[in-house]
């Protein structure tokens, strides 16, 4: 049993497991993603930072990138490397670190199946955003000038 002080009184809790399988992680993280993060943040247009263990991130990426269960074991998530998941285009990219190396698989070890993380984006919404911004500017009497 683990002791903790919660609400000002001593409480006993069952011992936490020392390890967690990918299935255990997914049973915990996927419902939280779907039931809390998506409706309360993603659907509201907010940016979300998820920081967790490699296994929890691997399970989330398995779901978001449609990686088959038998291939996820070959995906590694390097420690401390921020992955940016674009929900509109359903793809992952890395922050530009100024190294000049564009291919994330050359920069970091994502494992033998790392290529499954970096699939082409489904849509090029940047053009859609530029068009929407131009329409909004036009509606408000603004003109965009590009250098």
GIMONOR-V527734 format. One record per backbone hydrogen bond with DSSP energy under -0.5 kcal/mol. NH is the residue of the N-H (numbers start at 1). CO is the residue of the C=O. If there is no record, write none. Layout:
nh->(NH NH)
co->(CO CO)
//
This chain:
nh->(2 4 6 6 9 11 13 25 26 27 28 28 29 30 31 32 33 34 35 36 37 38 40 41 42 43 44 45 46 50 51 57 58 59 60 61 62 63 64 65 66 67 68 71 72 73 74 75 76 76 78 81 82 84 85 86 86 87 90 91 92 93 95 97 102 104 106 107 108 110 113 114 116 117 118 119 122 125 127 128 129 130 131 132 133 134 135 136 137 138 139 140 141 142)
co->(13 11 4 9 6 4 2 21 22 23 24 25 25 26 26 28 29 30 31 32 32 33 36 37 37 38 41 42 41 48 49 53 54 55 56 57 58 59 60 61 63 62 66 68 68 69 71 72 74 110 76 78 80 93 83 84 91 85 86 86 117 84 82 95 100 102 103 103 104 108 74 111 113 114 114 117 89 123 124 124 125 126 127 128 129 130 131 132 133 134 135 136 138 137)
//
